[in-house]
Amino acid sequence: MYQVYMSTSNDPFKWELVAVTTKSRLDVDSLQPGTFYWFAVSAVGAAGASSKSDPAQAMAA
């Protein structure tokens, strides 16, 4: 399982949990066009959650 986090700020990151999924692909709705977003993922298993991945930046279309 994966926890997907999103932030609209990178200094500092203000992470918000936006989804918990088992899929390798996720569509996030209600994004503002032309706005930059940062995403990070953590894996969740029997031992608990991993630390967040390095952030990936994307601009909403």
N, C-alpha and C positions, 0 to 999 in steps of 0.2 A: 504494500500500500504506500502511497505517496501523499505528502502534505504539500500543497502548492501555496506559496506566499507571494503577495504583490505589494509594491511600494510605489508611491508617486513622488517620493523624494529620495535622493541618494546621499544627502548630507544633512543629517544622518538618515539612514534607512529607517522607515517607519513601517515595519512589516505587518501585514494583515493576512490572516489565513483566508484564502478564497475558495479552496476546494480540497477535498480528500478523495482520492481516486485510485483505482488499480490499473487504469489505462495509461498508455504511453503518450497519449495526445489529449489536450484539453482546450476547449474554447471558453474564453472569459468574455462574458457579455457586459454591456453597459459601460464601455470605455469611451472616453471623449476623443473624437478625431483630432489628430495632430498633437496629442499629448504623449510624452514619454512615460513609460512604465518600466519598472524593474521587477523581475521574477526570480524566485529561488525555490528550490525543492528540497525536502528531506524525506528520506526513506523510513518507513515504520515497519518494524518486524518484532519478533518475539523478545528481543533484547531492548526494545524501545525505539525511540526516534533518533536518527542520525543528526549531525549538525547540518545546517543549511548548505546547499551548494553555493558556488560562486554565483553572484547575481548576473542575470542576462538582461540586457536592455532592449526594449522594442518600442516603436511608435505606433499608436493606433491609427489605422487607415481611415 
